[in-house]
Amino acid sequence: MTTTTAESSSEQPEPTDLRAAAADFTWLLERFATETAGVVDAIAVSSDGLLIAVSQLRDQADSERLAAIVAGLTSLAAGASGNYGLGGLNKVIIDLERGHVLVSAIASGAVLGVVTSEDAKLGNIAYEMTLFANRAGAALTPQLVLELKNSVGAASAH
């Protein structure tokens, strides 16, 4: 009986464990955004293009608009990769007049989208994005992605 309990807890995390893991993931994203010089905003988007975490609470429509932009960039990168056999997504960098938008793979098909100021050091931000992906991506399971989708919707509704 103990073995069955141990197996089921490792296969199906308890809801409280998932809530704690979702809070940890969101905290890591907030920490990344606030402690990385030049980052204006950061979000995480699931493989199906839905918002799973935001670095700061803002209007739901703004968050979802950025999620759609990040999902679109990810899709375009996948198209380029398919046509030219370039492999999976590492980073997408868009250089704009007053800043940048960067997208980086996390895990399980999820991506990190980052908006930066124009004077941001892109090398430093790319490095910090990779660190975030290594830390947060290791814990990103399909169950956690579902919990994050539910929790980000609840948090922005308040």
Secondary structure, 3 states (H helix, E strand, C coil): CHHHHHHHHHHCCCHHHHHHHHHHHHHHHHHHHHHCCCEEEEEEECCCCCEEEECCCCCHHHHHHHHHHHHHHHHHHHHHHHHHCCCCCCEEEEEECCEEEEEEECCCCCEEEEEEECCCCHHHHHHHHHHHHHHHHCCCCHHHHHHHHHHHHHHHHC
